[in-house]
Amino acid sequence: MRWKREINIKINLASIYYYQFLVIKMDSIGTAGLARNYIAVDLFVPDSI
């Protein structure tokens, strides 16, 4: 069952990177504050990304 845990970790990391990418895109349209609030609630990622 170890490989399942590793896959889960990889999926979580991938989704965090994806959301960071979205924040960068949002930054360019000027709605970064909204995006960061959404991500903090969604993934429990601190506001410092």
N, C-alpha and C positions, 0 to 999 in steps of 0.2 A: 504493500500500500504506500510505500514511500514515494513512488513516482507520482501518485495522485496529488500528494501534498506539494511536490515540486511544481507540478503543472498549475495548481491553484496559485502558488506564489507568483509564478510567471504571469498568469492572467491578471492578478492584482497589480503587479508592477506595470504591465502593459497598459492597463486602464488608467493608472495614475499618470503615466507619460502622455497618454492620449489627451487626458483632461488638461495637462499642462500645455500641450500644443494648442488646445482650444482657447486657453487663457491668452496665449500669445496672439492668436488670431483676434480674439475679442479686444485685446489691447489696441490693435490697429484700428478698430472701429470705434473705440472710445467707450465701451461698456464693460470695462475690466472689473469695476467694483461689483457689478451684478454677477459676473461670471465667478469671481472669487467667493462670493457669499454662497452661491449655488454649490460650488465644489466643496467648500468647507462643510456644508451640511451633508452633501452626498457621500463623500469619501472620508470624512474626518481628517482631511489634510489641513494643516495650519495655514493661516492667511499669508504666510511668508513666501509662497511660491512666486 
